[in-house]
Amino acid sequence: RLKALSEPDLFLLATAMAAGSLAMALATTCLRKEGRAAVALSVSAILVFYSFRTLPKTLARSNLYMFIMSFAYVDLSGPLAYFYTGGPSCVPGGPNFSYSYYLAVSNVVGSVGSMLGAISFQWIKDWNYRSAFCITTCIQVVASAFDLILISRWNLAIGLPDKAAYLFGDAACQSMAQQMATMPMALLTAQLCPRGAEATVFAILAGFQNFGQALASILGAQLADSFGIHADKEGPCNFDWLGFLVVLCHMIVPLCCLPLTWCLVPDGRIDDEAAFEALSPAPSFRSPASSPSASPRLSPEEPPFNFGDSEYCLMEEKDASQHSDQAQTERAF
């Protein structure tokens, strides 16, 4: 209750996100694909508009960029999974992977790829955010080329088996690229959170990114249906436009969003905390108590916390005085 009263705008934004998620869930259950896409786009536009009225401008612009990049890489995992695991009657001459190979082995390799992505990110941790987002987007685009190679069957022309092309190509490279793209987003979100409302704002920004991924799934299903892509266990299946969709959704659209990096992302280094303390106003919300400043900036003469007249501190002092009075009474008896 105190949190909602102290930060009413943030509370309303979080409530709007919950209502939007409920609306998307109902649309997914009750509406056709066109209706789902319309509801998802409408809810997204309303939430982005309200975020600019609630969050600090630098934070709102960065949040918009991360939201756009979350759904710009449109999710085609469903059609791709059907293509990789379809039988000979569905995909003649295709990879025809078994489910055990596709799920178990590729997940193990994907975990290793994610670990390599986290390690590789250490090489760019002293770059600025704009360069980091550009390079990670380009890596994702290059990793998507392995899907196109397998769909077009170009790997067979050079004598590379499907399992090897998928295992050491798409399964590992996509996981590594996604991990490298996720890490600068998480760091930028953490560094731009206003002091005094870190947990609330971080949860809201993470919710926006999850909302963008849900929108990417809905758009991917809509595009696959619009281009006539379908699969059936007994066949026949149609994957004629799958290669085009991979080029469009995993290459062209993410690259077209790259110019937004210079418009929406602050020009600060990833490891420069002081620069982001200046960009993030403190405290811009009516939070009951603000968080302490970064520890390197404190001097021995300064108190580490500046609580002021916060209601939380008054409550703590009141509780302490009550305990002291009670202890004195017990000793008197």
C-alpha positions in Angstrom: 0.0 0.0 0.0 2.8 2.4 0.9 4.6 1.6 -2.3 1.5 2.2 -4.4 0.8 5.5 -2.7 4.4 6.7 -2.9 4.7 5.9 -6.6 1.2 6.1 -8.2 2.4 6.5 -11.8 4.6 3.4 -11.6 1.9 1.4 -9.9 -0.6 2.4 -12.7 2.0 1.4 -15.4 2.5 -2.0 -13.7 -1.3 -2.4 -13.5 -1.7 -1.5 -17.1 0.9 -4.1 -18.1 -0.9 -6.8 -16.1 -4.2 -5.8 -17.8 -2.5 -5.8 -21.2 -1.1 -9.3 -20.5 -4.6 -10.5 -19.6 -6.1 -8.9 -22.7 -3.5 -10.7 -24.9 -4.2 -14.0 -23.1 -7.9 -13.6 -23.8 -7.3 -12.6 -27.4 -5.1 -15.7 -27.9 -7.9 -17.9 -26.5 -10.9 -16.3 -28.1 -9.8 -14.5 -31.3 -8.3 -15.5 -34.7 -4.7 -14.7 -35.6 -5.7 -11.3 -37.1 -7.5 -10.4 -33.9 -4.6 -11.5 -31.8 -2.1 -9.4 -33.8 -4.4 -6.3 -33.6 -4.9 -6.6 -29.8 -1.1 -7.2 -29.3 -0.2 -4.1 -31.4 -2.8 -1.9 -29.7 -1.8 -2.9 -26.2 1.8 -2.4 -27.0 1.2 1.1 -28.4 -0.8 2.1 -25.3 1.9 0.8 -22.9 4.7 2.5 -24.8 2.8 5.8 -24.8 2.1 5.6 -21.1 5.7 4.7 -20.3 6.9 8.0 -21.9 4.5 9.8 -19.5 5.7 7.9 -16.5 9.5 7.1 -16.9 12.4 9.6 -17.2 13.0 10.4 -20.9 16.3 8.6 -21.2 14.9 5.5 -19.6 11.8 5.6 -21.7 13.7 5.9 -24.9 16.0 3.0 -24.0 13.0 0.9 -22.9 11.4 1.6 -26.3 14.6 0.5 -28.1 14.8 -2.8 -26.1 11.1 -3.4 -26.7 11.4 -2.9 -30.4 14.5 -5.2 -30.6 12.6 -7.8 -28.6 9.9 -8.2 -31.3 11.9 -7.1 -34.3 13.5 -10.6 -34.3 10.2 -12.2 -35.1 9.8 -15.7 -33.5 9.7 -18.4 -36.2 10.6 -21.2 -33.9 7.3 -23.1 -34.6 7.7 -23.4 -38.4 11.4 -24.1 -38.0 10.7 -26.9 -35.5 8.2 -28.5 -37.8 10.7 -28.2 -40.7 13.5 -29.8 -38.8 11.5 -32.6 -37.2 9.0 -33.3 -40.1 9.1 -36.9 -41.5 9.8 -37.8 -45.1 6.1 -37.5 -46.0 6.1 -33.9 -44.7 9.6 -32.7 -45.8 10.9 -35.0 -48.5 14.7 -34.9 -48.5 14.7 -32.7 -45.4 16.6 -33.0 -42.2 14.0 -35.3 -40.6 15.5 -35.0 -37.1 14.2 -37.2 -34.4 12.6 -35.4 -31.4 15.3 -36.8 -29.1 18.1 -35.3 -31.2 16.3 -32.0 -31.8 15.3 -31.4 -28.1 17.9 -33.2 -26.0 21.2 -32.9 -27.9 20.5 -29.4 -29.3 19.6 -28.1 -25.8 22.9 -29.3 -24.4 24.8 -27.6 -27.2 22.6 -24.5 -26.8 23.6 -24.3 -23.2 27.2 -24.4 -24.1 26.6 -21.8 -26.7 25.0 -19.5 -24.1 28.0 -20.0 -21.9 30.3 -19.0 -24.8 28.2 -16.0 -25.4 28.6 -14.8 -21.8 32.3 -15.3 -22.1 32.5 -13.6 -25.4 30.7 -10.6 -24.0 33.7 -9.9 -21.8 35.5 -8.7 -24.9 33.1 -5.9 -25.5 32.2 -4.9 -21.9 34.3 -1.8 -22.2 32.5 -0.6 -25.4 29.7 1.9 -25.4 26.2 0.6 -25.6 25.5 1.7 -29.1 28.5 -0.3 -30.5 27.6 -3.3 -28.3 24.0 -3.4 -29.6 25.1 -3.1 -33.2 27.6 -6.0 -33.0 25.3 -8.3 -31.1 22.5 -7.6 -33.7 24.9 -8.4 -36.5 26.0 -11.6 -34.8 22.3 -12.7 -34.5 21.8 -12.0 -38.2 24.9 -14.0 -39.2 23.7 -16.9 -36.9 20.4 -16.9 -38.7 22.2 -17.8 -41.9 22.5 -21.4 -40.7 18.7 -21.7 -40.8 18.7 -20.5 -44.3 21.5 -22.9 -45.3 19.6 -25.9 -43.9 16.3 -24.8 -45.4 17.8 -24.3 -48.9 19.8 -27.5 -48.5 23.1 -25.7 -49.4 24.9 -27.7 -46.8 24.5 -30.9 -48.8 26.1 -29.3 -51.8 29.3 -28.9 -49.8 29.1 -32.4 -48.2 28.0 -31.2 -44.7 25.5 -33.5 -43.0 22.3 -32.0 -41.7 23.0 -32.9 -38.1 26.5 -31.4 -38.1 25.2 -28.3 -39.8 22.5 -27.9 -37.2 24.5 -28.9 -34.2 27.5 -26.8 -34.7 25.7 -24.1 -36.6 22.2 -23.0 -35.6 22.0 -24.7 -32.1 25.3 -23.3 -30.9 25.5 -20.0 -32.8 21.9 -18.9 -32.1 22.2 -19.5 -28.4 25.5 -17.6 -28.3 24.1 -14.7 -30.2 21.0 -14.5 -28.1 23.0 -14.5 -24.9 25.3 -11.7 -26.2 22.2 -9.7 -27.2 20.5 -10.2 -23.8 23.5 -9.1 -21.6 23.7 -5.4 -22.8 20.0 -5.1 -22.4 20.1 -6.3 -18.8 23.0 -4.1 -17.9 21.5 -1.0 -19.5 18.2 -1.7 -17.7 20.0 -2.0 -14.3 22.1 1.1 -14.8 19.2 3.4 -15.8 16.8 2.4 -13.0 16.2 5.6 -10.9 17.4 5.4 -7.4 14.7 4.7 -4.9 12.6 2.7 -7.3 15.1 0.1 -8.6 13.1 -3.0 -8.1 9.8 -1.6 -9.4 11.3 -0.1 -12.5 13.5 -3.1 -13.3 10.5 -5.4 -13.1 8.5 -3.0 -15.4 11.3 -2.9 -18.0 11.8 -6.7 -17.9 8.1 -7.0 -18.4 8.3 -4.8 -21.5 11.0 -7.1 -22.9 8.9 -10.2 -22.2 5.9 -8.4 -23.7 8.0 -7.8 -26.8 8.9 -11.5 -27.1 5.2 -12.5 -26.7 4.4 -10.0 -29.5 7.2 -11.6 -31.7 5.6 -15.0 -31.2 2.1 -13.7 -32.2 3.5 -11.9 -35.3 5.5 -15.0 -36.3 2.4 -17.2 -36.2 0.5 -14.6 -38.2 3.2 -14.3 -40.9 3.5 -18.1 -41.2 -0.2 -18.4 -41.7 -0.3 -15.5 -44.1 2.4 -17.1 -46.3 0.7 -20.5 -46.3 3.2 -22.3 -44.2 1.7 -25.4 -42.6 2.7 -28.8 -41.4 0.9 -32.1 -40.9 2.3 -35.3 -39.4 1.0 -37.4 -42.3 1.8 -34.7 -44.9 1.8 -32.9 -47.2 3.5 -29.8 -45.7 4.3 -26.5 -47.2 7.5 -24.7 -46.4 8.0 -22.9 -49.7 8.2 -19.4 -48.1 10.0 -20.4 -44.9 13.4 -19.3 -46.3 12.0 -15.9 -47.3 10.5 -15.4 -43.8 13.9 -16.2 -42.2 15.6 -13.6 -44.4 12.8 -11.1 -43.7 12.3 -11.6 -40.0 15.7 -12.6 -38.8 17.9 -10.5 -41.1 16.2 -7.6 -42.8 14.0 -6.3 -40.0 16.7 -6.4 -37.3 19.1 -4.6 -39.5 16.5 -2.0 -40.4 16.1 -1.3 -36.7 19.8 -0.6 -36.2 19.6 3.2 -36.9 17.3 3.4 -33.8 20.4 2.6 -31.7 21.7 6.1 -32.3 18.4 7.7 -31.7 17.2 5.9 -28.5 20.2 4.4 -26.7 22.4 6.8 -24.6 26.0 7.1 -25.7 27.7 5.7 -22.6 30.2 3.0 -21.9 29.0 -0.2 -20.4 31.5 -0.1 -17.5 31.0 3.6 -16.8 28.7 3.7 -13.8 29.2 7.4 -13.0 27.9 8.5 -16.5 24.7 6.6 -15.9 24.2 8.0 -12.4 24.1 11.4 -14.1 21.6 10.2 -16.8 19.4 8.6 -14.2 17.7 11.2 -12.0 17.6 10.5 -8.4 15.0 10.0 -7.0 12.5 11.0 -9.7 9.6 9.2 -8.1 8.1 9.8 -4.7 9.7 6.8 -3.1 9.7 6.5 0.7 13.4 6.0 0.8 16.1 6.3 -1.8 19.0 3.9 -2.3 22.5 4.8 -1.3 24.9 6.3 -3.9 27.6 4.1 -5.5 30.0 3.1 -2.8 33.2 4.5 -4.5 31.7 8.0 -4.3 31.2 8.0 -0.5 33.7 9.8 1.8 34.4 8.7 5.4 32.8 11.9 6.7 29.5 11.3 4.8 26.8 9.0 6.2 26.2 6.1 3.9 22.5 6.6 3.9 20.4 9.7 3.7 17.0 8.7 5.0 15.6 12.2 5.7 12.0 12.2 6.9 11.0 9.0 5.3 8.1 7.2 6.8 10.0 3.9 6.8 12.7 5.4 9.1 10.1 6.9 11.4 8.5 3.4 11.7 11.8 1.8 12.5 12.6 4.5 15.2 9.2 4.0 16.7 9.6 0.3 16.8 13.0 0.7 18.4 11.7 3.0 21.1 8.8 0.7 21.8 11.3 -2.2 22.3 13.5 -0.1 24.6 10.5 1.0 26.7 9.3 -2.6 27.0 12.8 -3.8 28.1 13.0 -1.1 30.8 9.6 -2.1 32.1 10.6 -5.7 32.3 13.8 -4.8 34.2 11.7 -2.7 36.7 9.5 -5.7 37.4 
